[in-house]
Amino acid sequence: MVRIGAIVLNVSDTGRGGDFWSRALGYQRGDNPHFLLPSAGGGPRLHLDATDRTHLDLWAADEDEQLAEVERLQALGATRVAWDYPEDADFVVLADPDGNVFCVVNAGA
């Protein structure tokens, strides 16, 4: 079963956003300064991005689970979104019945 692995948050300034959200949530910066991680180890990471829209990243354990979850979510009413994927994409972009996009990520990739 997928879980919320990351919340991608659109911010105009990742440094300022990182300063605010790390203090607001008690998160700490990871090796990548755009990722904020829960200090206590539980919960999704926060991915700060100035170019992407706000959305959820749902993490699957491996490629098999990712494909099964994409099928399951489509059966629940999600639709696949036309997307310009990079060659080494580890994610699939879907939209919920209201058109909100989210990604199903192969976290094992």
PDB file as gemmi writes it, atoms N, CA and C in Angstrom:
CRYST1    1.000    1.000    1.000  90.00  90.00  90.00 P 1                      
ATOM      1  N   MET A   1       0.857  -1.177   0.000  1.00  0.00           N  
ATOM      2  CA  MET A   1       0.000   0.000   0.000  1.00  0.00           C  
ATOM      3  C   MET A   1       0.903   1.240   0.000  1.00  0.00           C  
ATOM      4  N   VAL A   2       0.539   2.216  -0.788  1.00  0.00           N  
ATOM      5  CA  VAL A   2       1.309   3.453  -0.838  1.00  0.00           C  
ATOM      6  C   VAL A   2       1.121   4.242   0.456  1.00  0.00           C  
ATOM      7  N   ARG A   3       2.067   5.136   0.701  1.00  0.00           N  
ATOM      8  CA  ARG A   3       1.978   6.042   1.844  1.00  0.00           C  
ATOM      9  C   ARG A   3       2.412   7.422   1.375  1.00  0.00           C  
ATOM     10  N   ILE A   4       2.039   8.455   2.109  1.00  0.00           N  
ATOM     11  CA  ILE A   4       2.505   9.793   1.756  1.00  0.00           C  
ATOM     12  C   ILE A   4       3.973   9.858   2.143  1.00  0.00           C  
ATOM     13  N   GLY A   5       4.828   9.901   1.139  1.00  0.00           N  
ATOM     14  CA  GLY A   5       6.268   9.969   1.380  1.00  0.00           C  
ATOM     15  C   GLY A   5       6.761  11.399   1.420  1.00  0.00           C  
ATOM     16  N   ALA A   6       6.135  12.262   0.606  1.00  0.00           N  
ATOM     17  CA  ALA A   6       6.553  13.660   0.563  1.00  0.00           C  
ATOM     18  C   ALA A   6       5.370  14.535   0.174  1.00  0.00           C  
ATOM     19  N   ILE A   7       5.402  15.733   0.691  1.00  0.00           N  
ATOM     20  CA  ILE A   7       4.495  16.781   0.254  1.00  0.00           C  
ATOM     21  C   ILE A   7       5.357  17.783  -0.485  1.00  0.00           C  
ATOM     22  N   VAL A   8       5.065  17.978  -1.760  1.00  0.00           N  
ATOM     23  CA  VAL A   8       5.804  18.939  -2.568  1.00  0.00           C  
ATOM     24  C   VAL A   8       5.081  20.276  -2.416  1.00  0.00           C  
ATOM     25  N   LEU A   9       5.801  21.275  -1.922  1.00  0.00           N  
ATOM     26  CA  LEU A   9       5.210  22.573  -1.637  1.00  0.00           C  
ATOM     27  C   LEU A   9       5.837  23.622  -2.534  1.00  0.00           C  
ATOM     28  N   ASN A  10       5.019  24.275  -3.329  1.00  0.00           N  
ATOM     29  CA  ASN A  10       5.499  25.339  -4.196  1.00  0.00           C  
ATOM     30  C   ASN A  10       5.782  26.571  -3.361  1.00  0.00           C  
ATOM     31  N   VAL A  11       7.028  27.060  -3.411  1.00  0.00           N  
ATOM     32  CA  VAL A  11       7.444  28.275  -2.708  1.00  0.00           C  
ATOM     33  C   VAL A  11       8.214  29.151  -3.682  1.00  0.00           C  
ATOM     34  N   SER A  12       8.163  30.459  -3.479  1.00  0.00           N  
ATOM     35  CA  SER A  12       8.888  31.365  -4.372  1.00  0.00           C  
ATOM     36  C   SER A  12      10.372  31.431  -4.042  1.00  0.00           C  
ATOM     37  N   ASP A  13      10.744  31.150  -2.792  1.00  0.00           N  
ATOM     38  CA  ASP A  13      12.138  31.201  -2.344  1.00  0.00           C  
ATOM     39  C   ASP A  13      12.366  29.993  -1.441  1.00  0.00           C  
ATOM     40  N   THR A  14      13.115  29.002  -1.934  1.00  0.00           N  
ATOM     41  CA  THR A  14      13.284  27.763  -1.172  1.00  0.00           C  
ATOM     42  C   THR A  14      14.065  27.978   0.125  1.00  0.00           C  
ATOM     43  N   GLY A  15      14.996  28.918   0.128  1.00  0.00           N  
ATOM     44  CA  GLY A  15      15.742  29.205   1.357  1.00  0.00           C  
ATOM     45  C   GLY A  15      14.839  29.773   2.434  1.00  0.00           C  
ATOM     46  N   ARG A  16      14.060  30.775   2.066  1.00  0.00           N  
ATOM     47  CA  ARG A  16      13.132  31.397   3.009  1.00  0.00           C  
ATOM     48  C   ARG A  16      12.065  30.392   3.440  1.00  0.00           C  
ATOM     49  N   GLY A  17      11.528  29.636   2.464  1.00  0.00           N  
ATOM     50  CA  GLY A  17      10.535  28.624   2.791  1.00  0.00           C  
ATOM     51  C   GLY A  17      11.094  27.566   3.721  1.00  0.00           C  
ATOM     52  N   GLY A  18      12.341  27.146   3.462  1.00  0.00           N  
ATOM     53  CA  GLY A  18      12.980  26.152   4.317  1.00  0.00           C  
ATOM     54  C   GLY A  18      13.174  26.646   5.733  1.00  0.00           C  
ATOM     55  N   ASP A  19      13.586  27.908   5.862  1.00  0.00           N  
ATOM     56  CA  ASP A  19      13.749  28.492   7.198  1.00  0.00           C  
ATOM     57  C   ASP A  19      12.419  28.504   7.944  1.00  0.00           C  
ATOM     58  N   PHE A  20      11.364  28.951   7.261  1.00  0.00           N  
ATOM     59  CA  PHE A  20      10.054  29.035   7.905  1.00  0.00           C  
ATOM     60  C   PHE A  20       9.519  27.656   8.273  1.00  0.00           C  
ATOM     61  N   TRP A  21       9.445  26.752   7.279  1.00  0.00           N  
ATOM     62  CA  TRP A  21       8.799  25.470   7.517  1.00  0.00           C  
ATOM     63  C   TRP A  21       9.594  24.574   8.460  1.00  0.00           C  
ATOM     64  N   SER A  22      10.914  24.679   8.455  1.00  0.00           N  
ATOM     65  CA  SER A  22      11.686  23.864   9.400  1.00  0.00           C  
ATOM     66  C   SER A  22      11.392  24.294  10.832  1.00  0.00           C  
ATOM     67  N   ARG A  23      11.267  25.598  11.057  1.00  0.00           N  
ATOM     68  CA  ARG A  23      10.936  26.080  12.406  1.00  0.00           C  
ATOM     69  C   ARG A  23       9.470  25.810  12.740  1.00  0.00           C  
ATOM     70  N   ALA A  24       8.572  25.996  11.771  1.00  0.00           N  
ATOM     71  CA  ALA A  24       7.147  25.818  12.015  1.00  0.00           C  
ATOM     72  C   ALA A  24       6.805  24.364  12.352  1.00  0.00           C  
ATOM     73  N   LEU A  25       7.468  23.413  11.687  1.00  0.00           N  
ATOM     74  CA  LEU A  25       7.132  21.994  11.848  1.00  0.00           C  
ATOM     75  C   LEU A  25       8.123  21.220  12.706  1.00  0.00           C  
ATOM     76  N   GLY A  26       9.236  21.859  13.079  1.00  0.00           N  
ATOM     77  CA  GLY A  26      10.266  21.128  13.805  1.00  0.00           C  
ATOM     78  C   GLY A  26      11.007  20.152  12.912  1.00  0.00           C  
ATOM     79  N   TYR A  27      11.046  20.438  11.623  1.00  0.00           N  
ATOM     80  CA  TYR A  27      11.754  19.598  10.659  1.00  0.00           C  
ATOM     81  C   TYR A  27      13.205  20.067  10.556  1.00  0.00           C  
ATOM     82  N   GLN A  28      14.048  19.215   9.997  1.00  0.00           N  
ATOM     83  CA  GLN A  28      15.449  19.570   9.777  1.00  0.00           C  
ATOM     84  C   GLN A  28      15.783  19.418   8.301  1.00  0.00           C  
ATOM     85  N   ARG A  29      16.764  20.160   7.845  1.00  0.00           N  
ATOM     86  CA  ARG A  29      17.182  20.066   6.450  1.00  0.00           C  
ATOM     87  C   ARG A  29      17.956  18.765   6.243  1.00  0.00           C  
ATOM     88  N   GLY A  30      17.701  18.125   5.115  1.00  0.00           N  
ATOM     89  CA  GLY A  30      18.419  16.907   4.765  1.00  0.00           C  
ATOM     90  C   GLY A  30      19.680  17.244   3.992  1.00  0.00           C  
ATOM     91  N   ASP A  31      20.275  16.228   3.357  1.00  0.00           N  
ATOM     92  CA  ASP A  31      21.463  16.445   2.539  1.00  0.00           C  
ATOM     93  C   ASP A  31      21.147  17.392   1.383  1.00  0.00           C  
ATOM     94  N   ASN A  32      19.941  17.287   0.856  1.00  0.00           N  
ATOM     95  CA  ASN A  32      19.471  18.197  -0.179  1.00  0.00           C  
ATOM     96  C   ASN A  32      18.724  19.326   0.538  1.00  0.00           C  
ATOM     97  N   PRO A  33      19.151  20.586   0.388  1.00  0.00           N  
ATOM     98  CA  PRO A  33      18.525  21.679   1.135  1.00  0.00           C  
ATOM     99  C   PRO A  33      17.064  21.926   0.778  1.00  0.00           C  
ATOM    100  N   HIS A  34      16.590  21.327  -0.308  1.00  0.00           N  
ATOM    101  CA  HIS A  34      15.184  21.476  -0.677  1.00  0.00           C  
ATOM    102  C   HIS A  34      14.280  20.468   0.029  1.00  0.00           C  
ATOM    103  N   PHE A  35      14.883  19.520   0.762  1.00  0.00           N  
ATOM    104  CA  PHE A  35      14.116  18.508   1.489  1.00  0.00           C  
ATOM    105  C   PHE A  35      14.197  18.791   2.980  1.00  0.00           C  
ATOM    106  N   LEU A  36      13.047  18.857   3.618  1.00  0.00           N  
ATOM    107  CA  LEU A  36      12.986  18.983   5.069  1.00  0.00           C  
ATOM    108  C   LEU A  36      12.474  17.665   5.616  1.00  0.00           C  
ATOM    109  N   LEU A  37      13.147  17.169   6.642  1.00  0.00           N  
ATOM    110  CA  LEU A  37      12.835  15.851   7.201  1.00  0.00           C  
ATOM    111  C   LEU A  37      12.321  15.995   8.625  1.00  0.00           C  
ATOM    112  N   PRO A  38      11.359  15.168   9.016  1.00  0.00           N  
ATOM    113  CA  PRO A  38      10.868  15.222  10.392  1.00  0.00           C  
ATOM    114  C   PRO A  38      12.007  14.916  11.364  1.00  0.00           C  
ATOM    115  N   SER A  39      12.167  15.742  12.370  1.00  0.00           N  
ATOM    116  CA  SER A  39      13.231  15.536  13.356  1.00  0.00           C  
ATOM    117  C   SER A  39      13.042  14.253  14.130  1.00  0.00           C  
ATOM    118  N   ALA A  40      11.793  13.876  14.370  1.00  0.00           N  
ATOM    119  CA  ALA A  40      11.508  12.665  15.141  1.00  0.00           C  
ATOM    120  C   ALA A  40      11.541  11.407  14.284  1.00  0.00           C  
ATOM    121  N   GLY A  41      11.720  11.550  12.976  1.00  0.00           N  
ATOM    122  CA  GLY A  41      11.825  10.395  12.100  1.00  0.00           C  
ATOM    123  C   GLY A  41      10.522   9.910  11.492  1.00  0.00           C  
ATOM    124  N   GLY A  42       9.375  10.322  12.008  1.00  0.00           N  
ATOM    125  CA  GLY A  42       8.098   9.890  11.454  1.00  0.00           C  
ATOM    126  C   GLY A  42       7.459  10.968  10.604  1.00  0.00           C  
ATOM    127  N   GLY A  43       6.631  10.552   9.698  1.00  0.00           N  
ATOM    128  CA  GLY A  43       5.911  11.508   8.864  1.00  0.00           C  
ATOM    129  C   GLY A  43       6.596  11.751   7.531  1.00  0.00           C  
ATOM    130  N   PRO A  44       5.871  12.381   6.621  1.00  0.00           N  
ATOM    131  CA  PRO A  44       6.420  12.627   5.282  1.00  0.00           C  
ATOM    132  C   PRO A  44       7.456  13.743   5.293  1.00  0.00           C  
ATOM    133  N   ARG A  45       8.339  13.697   4.310  1.00  0.00           N  
ATOM    134  CA  ARG A  45       9.282  14.809   4.164  1.00  0.00           C  
ATOM    135  C   ARG A  45       8.568  15.931   3.419  1.00  0.00           C  
ATOM    136  N   LEU A  46       9.102  17.118   3.539  1.00  0.00           N  
ATOM    137  CA  LEU A  46       8.578  18.283   2.837  1.00  0.00           C  
ATOM    138  C   LEU A  46       9.588  18.652   1.768  1.00  0.00           C  
ATOM    139  N   HIS A  47       9.159  18.674   0.518  1.00  0.00           N  
ATOM    140  CA  HIS A  47      10.020  18.993  -0.621  1.00  0.00           C  
ATOM    141  C   HIS A  47       9.643  20.386  -1.094  1.00  0.00           C  
ATOM    142  N   LEU A  48      10.554  21.341  -0.952  1.00  0.00           N  
ATOM    143  CA  LEU A  48      10.312  22.721  -1.355  1.00  0.00           C  
ATOM    144  C   LEU A  48      10.748  22.901  -2.798  1.00  0.00           C  
ATOM    145  N   ASP A  49       9.871  23.453  -3.623  1.00  0.00           N  
ATOM    146  CA  ASP A  49      10.153  23.563  -5.048  1.00  0.00           C  
ATOM    147  C   ASP A  49       9.580  24.863  -5.590  1.00  0.00           C  
ATOM    148  N   ALA A  50      10.394  25.612  -6.298  1.00  0.00           N  
ATOM    149  CA  ALA A  50       9.954  26.892  -6.856  1.00  0.00           C  
ATOM    150  C   ALA A  50       9.315  26.740  -8.228  1.00  0.00           C  
ATOM    151  N   THR A  51       9.407  25.554  -8.839  1.00  0.00           N  
ATOM    152  CA  THR A  51       8.895  25.398 -10.205  1.00  0.00           C  
ATOM    153  C   THR A  51       7.729  24.425 -10.314  1.00  0.00           C  
ATOM    154  N   ASP A  52       7.540  23.581  -9.322  1.00  0.00           N  
ATOM    155  CA  ASP A  52       6.489  22.567  -9.383  1.00  0.00           C  
ATOM    156  C   ASP A  52       5.286  23.024  -8.569  1.00  0.00           C  
ATOM    157  N   ARG A  53       4.121  22.509  -8.903  1.00  0.00           N  
ATOM    158  CA  ARG A  53       2.937  22.864  -8.114  1.00  0.00           C  
ATOM    159  C   ARG A  53       2.857  21.997  -6.865  1.00  0.00           C  
ATOM    160  N   THR A  54       2.108  22.455  -5.900  1.00  0.00           N  
ATOM    161  CA  THR A  54       1.924  21.720  -4.663  1.00  0.00           C  
ATOM    162  C   THR A  54       1.164  20.421  -4.950  1.00  0.00           C  
ATOM    163  N   HIS A  55       1.699  19.311  -4.445  1.00  0.00           N  
ATOM    164  CA  HIS A  55       1.057  18.012  -4.644  1.00  0.00           C  
ATOM    165  C   HIS A  55       1.631  16.979  -3.676  1.00  0.00           C  
ATOM    166  N   LEU A  56       0.974  15.840  -3.605  1.00  0.00           N  
ATOM    167  CA  LEU A  56       1.451  14.729  -2.788  1.00  0.00           C  
ATOM    168  C   LEU A  56       2.299  13.784  -3.628  1.00  0.00           C  
ATOM    169  N   ASP A  57       3.349  13.248  -3.023  1.00  0.00           N  
ATOM    170  CA  ASP A  57       4.096  12.134  -3.588  1.00  0.00           C  
ATOM    171  C   ASP A  57       3.753  10.906  -2.755  1.00  0.00           C  
ATOM    172  N   LEU A  58       3.116   9.930  -3.382  1.00  0.00           N  
ATOM    173  CA  LEU A  58       2.794   8.682  -2.708  1.00  0.00           C  
ATOM    174  C   LEU A  58       3.902   7.683  -3.031  1.00  0.00           C  
ATOM    175  N   TRP A  59       4.497   7.109  -2.018  1.00  0.00           N  
ATOM    176  CA  TRP A  59       5.630   6.217  -2.210  1.00  0.00           C  
ATOM    177  C   TRP A  59       5.196   4.758  -2.186  1.00  0.00           C  
ATOM    178  N   ALA A  60       5.662   4.029  -3.186  1.00  0.00           N  
ATOM    179  CA  ALA A  60       5.504   2.578  -3.258  1.00  0.00           C  
ATOM    180  C   ALA A  60       6.882   1.961  -3.009  1.00  0.00           C  
ATOM    181  N   ALA A  61       6.907   0.757  -2.469  1.00  0.00           N  
ATOM    182  CA  ALA A  61       8.173   0.118  -2.080  1.00  0.00           C  
ATOM    183  C   ALA A  61       9.069  -0.218  -3.264  1.00  0.00           C  
ATOM    184  N   ASP A  62       8.467  -0.609  -4.391  1.00  0.00           N  
ATOM    185  CA  ASP A  62       9.256  -1.017  -5.545  1.00  0.00           C  
ATOM    186  C   ASP A  62       8.410  -0.841  -6.811  1.00  0.00           C  
ATOM    187  N   GLU A  63       8.971  -1.216  -7.953  1.00  0.00           N  
ATOM    188  CA  GLU A  63       8.275  -1.019  -9.227  1.00  0.00           C  
ATOM    189  C   GLU A  63       6.986  -1.843  -9.324  1.00  0.00           C  
ATOM    190  N   ASP A  64       7.018  -3.071  -8.824  1.00  0.00           N  
ATOM    191  CA  ASP A  64       5.815  -3.907  -8.876  1.00  0.00           C  
ATOM    192  C   ASP A  64       4.678  -3.278  -8.070  1.00  0.00           C  
ATOM    193  N   GLU A  65       5.002  -2.833  -6.864  1.00  0.00           N  
ATOM    194  CA  GLU A  65       3.978  -2.193  -6.045  1.00  0.00           C  
ATOM    195  C   GLU A  65       3.504  -0.890  -6.690  1.00  0.00           C  
ATOM    196  N   GLN A  66       4.423  -0.143  -7.275  1.00  0.00           N  
ATOM    197  CA  GLN A  66       4.054   1.104  -7.948  1.00  0.00           C  
ATOM    198  C   GLN A  66       3.033   0.840  -9.058  1.00  0.00           C  
ATOM    199  N   LEU A  67       3.304  -0.145  -9.909  1.00  0.00           N  
ATOM    200  CA  LEU A  67       2.391  -0.455 -11.003  1.00  0.00           C  
ATOM    201  C   LEU A  67       1.038  -0.937 -10.480  1.00  0.00           C  
ATOM    202  N   ALA A  68       1.052  -1.767  -9.435  1.00  0.00           N  
ATOM    203  CA  ALA A  68      -0.199  -2.253  -8.851  1.00  0.00           C  
ATOM    204  C   ALA A  68      -0.989  -1.100  -8.242  1.00  0.00           C  
ATOM    205  N   GLU A  69      -0.305  -0.167  -7.593  1.00  0.00           N  
ATOM    206  CA  GLU A  69      -0.989   0.964  -6.967  1.00  0.00           C  
ATOM    207  C   GLU A  69      -1.559   1.920  -8.016  1.00  0.00           C  
ATOM    208  N   VAL A  70      -0.837   2.118  -9.113  1.00  0.00           N  
ATOM    209  CA  VAL A  70      -1.363   2.961 -10.187  1.00  0.00           C  
ATOM    210  C   VAL A  70      -2.660   2.351 -10.707  1.00  0.00           C  
ATOM    211  N   GLU A  71      -2.665   1.058 -10.922  1.00  0.00           N  
ATOM    212  CA  GLU A  71      -3.887   0.381 -11.384  1.00  0.00           C  
ATOM    213  C   GLU A  71      -5.008   0.501 -10.354  1.00  0.00           C  
ATOM    214  N   ARG A  72      -4.678   0.287  -9.089  1.00  0.00           N  
ATOM    215  CA  ARG A  72      -5.684   0.367  -8.014  1.00  0.00           C  
ATOM    216  C   ARG A  72      -6.271   1.774  -7.934  1.00  0.00           C  
ATOM    217  N   LEU A  73      -5.421   2.780  -8.002  1.00  0.00           N  
ATOM    218  CA  LEU A  73      -5.889   4.162  -7.898  1.00  0.00           C  
ATOM    219  C   LEU A  73      -6.736   4.555  -9.110  1.00  0.00           C  
ATOM    220  N   GLN A  74      -6.365   4.042 -10.283  1.00  0.00           N  
ATOM    221  CA  GLN A  74      -7.181   4.303 -11.464  1.00  0.00           C  
ATOM    222  C   GLN A  74      -8.554   3.637 -11.323  1.00  0.00           C  
ATOM    223  N   ALA A  75      -8.595   2.460 -10.733  1.00  0.00           N  
ATOM    224  CA  ALA A  75      -9.875   1.793 -10.509  1.00  0.00           C  
ATOM    225  C   ALA A  75     -10.749   2.570  -9.530  1.00  0.00           C  
ATOM    226  N   LEU A  76     -10.108   3.356  -8.659  1.00  0.00           N  
ATOM    227  CA  LEU A  76     -10.847   4.186  -7.706  1.00  0.00           C  
ATOM    228  C   LEU A  76     -11.310   5.504  -8.312  1.00  0.00           C  
ATOM    229  N   GLY A  77     -10.828   5.819  -9.530  1.00  0.00           N  
ATOM    230  CA  GLY A  77     -11.261   7.052 -10.186  1.00  0.00           C  
ATOM    231  C   GLY A  77     -10.163   8.000 -10.583  1.00  0.00           C  
ATOM    232  N   ALA A  78      -8.914   7.663 -10.272  1.00  0.00           N  
ATOM    233  CA  ALA A  78      -7.799   8.509 -10.712  1.00  0.00           C  
ATOM    234  C   ALA A  78      -7.604   8.348 -12.217  1.00  0.00           C  
ATOM    235  N   THR A  79      -7.022   9.349 -12.840  1.00  0.00           N  
ATOM    236  CA  THR A  79      -6.704   9.285 -14.264  1.00  0.00           C  
ATOM    237  C   THR A  79      -5.228   9.601 -14.455  1.00  0.00           C  
ATOM    238  N   ARG A  80      -4.648   8.992 -15.470  1.00  0.00           N  
ATOM    239  CA  ARG A  80      -3.252   9.246 -15.808  1.00  0.00           C  
ATOM    240  C   ARG A  80      -3.165  10.604 -16.494  1.00  0.00           C  
ATOM    241  N   VAL A  81      -2.163  11.379 -16.124  1.00  0.00           N  
ATOM    242  CA  VAL A  81      -1.972  12.722 -16.662  1.00  0.00           C  
ATOM    243  C   VAL A  81      -0.869  12.681 -17.711  1.00  0.00           C  
ATOM    244  N   ALA A  82      -1.118  13.305 -18.866  1.00  0.00           N  
ATOM    245  CA  ALA A  82      -0.063  13.426 -19.881  1.00  0.00           C  
ATOM    246  C   ALA A  82       1.050  14.275 -19.285  1.00  0.00           C  
ATOM    247  N   TRP A  83       2.268  13.763 -19.317  1.00  0.00           N  
ATOM    248  CA  TRP A  83       3.378  14.430 -18.639  1.00  0.00           C  
ATOM    249  C   TRP A  83       4.641  14.253 -19.457  1.00  0.00           C  
ATOM    250  N   ASP A  84       5.512  15.212 -19.422  1.00  0.00           N  
ATOM    251  CA  ASP A  84       6.811  15.127 -20.086  1.00  0.00           C  
ATOM    252  C   ASP A  84       7.792  14.508 -19.088  1.00  0.00           C  
ATOM    253  N   TYR A  85       7.892  13.182 -19.109  1.00  0.00           N  
ATOM    254  CA  TYR A  85       8.711  12.453 -18.149  1.00  0.00           C  
ATOM    255  C   TYR A  85      10.184  12.479 -18.544  1.00  0.00           C  
ATOM    256  N   PRO A  86      11.082  12.612 -17.547  1.00  0.00           N  
ATOM    257  CA  PRO A  86      12.501  12.423 -17.847  1.00  0.00           C  
ATOM    258  C   PRO A  86      12.752  10.956 -18.176  1.00  0.00           C  
ATOM    259  N   GLU A  87      13.863  10.677 -18.814  1.00  0.00           N  
ATOM    260  CA  GLU A  87      14.184   9.316 -19.255  1.00  0.00           C  
ATOM    261  C   GLU A  87      14.236   8.329 -18.090  1.00  0.00           C  
ATOM    262  N   ASP A  88      14.727   8.763 -16.938  1.00  0.00           N  
ATOM    263  CA  ASP A  88      14.885   7.871 -15.787  1.00  0.00           C  
ATOM    264  C   ASP A  88      13.792   8.087 -14.733  1.00  0.00           C  
ATOM    265  N   ALA A  89      12.598   8.446 -15.172  1.00  0.00           N  
ATOM    266  CA  ALA A  89      11.505   8.761 -14.240  1.00  0.00           C  
ATOM    267  C   ALA A  89      11.202   7.585 -13.316  1.00  0.00           C  
ATOM    268  N   ASP A  90      11.065   7.887 -12.033  1.00  0.00           N  
ATOM    269  CA  ASP A  90      10.675   6.881 -11.048  1.00  0.00           C  
ATOM    270  C   ASP A  90       9.273   7.162 -10.521  1.00  0.00           C  
ATOM    271  N   PHE A  91       8.509   7.977 -11.248  1.00  0.00           N  
ATOM    272  CA  PHE A  91       7.185   8.391 -10.807  1.00  0.00           C  
ATOM    273  C   PHE A  91       6.183   8.344 -11.952  1.00  0.00           C  
ATOM    274  N   VAL A  92       4.912   8.236 -11.570  1.00  0.00           N  
ATOM    275  CA  VAL A  92       3.798   8.282 -12.511  1.00  0.00           C  
ATOM    276  C   VAL A  92       2.870   9.386 -12.008  1.00  0.00           C  
ATOM    277  N   VAL A  93       2.451  10.271 -12.898  1.00  0.00           N  
ATOM    278  CA  VAL A  93       1.576  11.373 -12.516  1.00  0.00           C  
ATOM    279  C   VAL A  93       0.123  10.988 -12.783  1.00  0.00           C  
ATOM    280  N   LEU A  94      -0.670  11.106 -11.738  1.00  0.00           N  
ATOM    281  CA  LEU A  94      -2.102  10.835 -11.810  1.00  0.00           C  
ATOM    282  C   LEU A  94      -2.857  12.069 -11.321  1.00  0.00           C  
ATOM    283  N   ALA A  95      -4.152  12.085 -11.565  1.00  0.00           N  
ATOM    284  CA  ALA A  95      -5.022  13.124 -11.015  1.00  0.00           C  
ATOM    285  C   ALA A  95      -6.192  12.447 -10.325  1.00  0.00           C  
ATOM    286  N   ASP A  96      -6.615  13.023  -9.212  1.00  0.00           N  
ATOM    287  CA  ASP A  96      -7.788  12.498  -8.519  1.00  0.00           C  
ATOM    288  C   ASP A  96      -9.050  12.924  -9.278  1.00  0.00           C  
ATOM    289  N   PRO A  97     -10.227  12.480  -8.871  1.00  0.00           N  
ATOM    290  CA  PRO A  97     -11.440  12.821  -9.611  1.00  0.00           C  
ATOM    291  C   PRO A  97     -11.720  14.326  -9.730  1.00  0.00           C  
ATOM    292  N   ASP A  98     -11.119  15.149  -8.851  1.00  0.00           N  
ATOM    293  CA  ASP A  98     -11.288  16.592  -8.941  1.00  0.00           C  
ATOM    294  C   ASP A  98     -10.189  17.274  -9.749  1.00  0.00           C  
ATOM    295  N   GLY A  99      -9.260  16.490 -10.280  1.00  0.00           N  
ATOM    296  CA  GLY A  99      -8.194  17.056 -11.099  1.00  0.00           C  
ATOM    297  C   GLY A  99      -6.932  17.429 -10.347  1.00  0.00           C  
ATOM    298  N   ASN A 100      -6.855  17.129  -9.052  1.00  0.00           N  
ATOM    299  CA  ASN A 100      -5.644  17.407  -8.280  1.00  0.00           C  
ATOM    300  C   ASN A 100      -4.580  16.383  -8.639  1.00  0.00           C  
ATOM    301  N   VAL A 101      -3.423  16.863  -9.086  1.00  0.00           N  
ATOM    302  CA  VAL A 101      -2.367  15.930  -9.481  1.00  0.00           C  
ATOM    303  C   VAL A 101      -1.627  15.408  -8.265  1.00  0.00           C  
ATOM    304  N   PHE A 102      -1.099  14.197  -8.406  1.00  0.00           N  
ATOM    305  CA  PHE A 102      -0.244  13.581  -7.411  1.00  0.00           C  
ATOM    306  C   PHE A 102       0.647  12.576  -8.125  1.00  0.00           C  
ATOM    307  N   CYS A 103       1.715  12.186  -7.480  1.00  0.00           N  
ATOM    308  CA  CYS A 103       2.645  11.248  -8.082  1.00  0.00           C  
ATOM    309  C   CYS A 103       2.674   9.950  -7.286  1.00  0.00           C  
ATOM    310  N   VAL A 104       2.841   8.850  -8.000  1.00  0.00           N  
ATOM    311  CA  VAL A 104       3.111   7.550  -7.373  1.00  0.00           C  
ATOM    312  C   VAL A 104       4.567   7.247  -7.696  1.00  0.00           C  
ATOM    313  N   VAL A 105       5.385   7.226  -6.652  1.00  0.00           N  
ATOM    314  CA  VAL A 105       6.833   7.144  -6.807  1.00  0.00           C  
ATOM    315  C   VAL A 105       7.330   5.747  -6.426  1.00  0.00           C  
ATOM    316  N   ASN A 106       8.222   5.216  -7.230  1.00  0.00           N  
ATOM    317  CA  ASN A 106       8.923   3.981  -6.898  1.00  0.00           C  
ATOM    318  C   ASN A 106      10.044   4.380  -5.941  1.00  0.00           C  
ATOM    319  N   ALA A 107       9.784   4.289  -4.637  1.00  0.00           N  
ATOM    320  CA  ALA A 107      10.757   4.723  -3.635  1.00  0.00           C  
ATOM    321  C   ALA A 107      11.984   3.817  -3.595  1.00  0.00           C  
ATOM    322  N   GLY A 108      11.884   2.639  -4.185  1.00  0.00           N  
ATOM    323  CA  GLY A 108      13.020   1.729  -4.208  1.00  0.00           C  
ATOM    324  C   GLY A 108      13.985   1.984  -5.352  1.00  0.00           C  
ATOM    325  N   ALA A 109      13.639   2.906  -6.250  1.00  0.00           N  
ATOM    326  CA  ALA A 109      14.481   3.180  -7.425  1.00  0.00           C  
ATOM    327  C   ALA A 109      15.714   3.981  -7.033  1.00  0.00           C  
TER     328      ALA A 109                                                      
END                                                                             
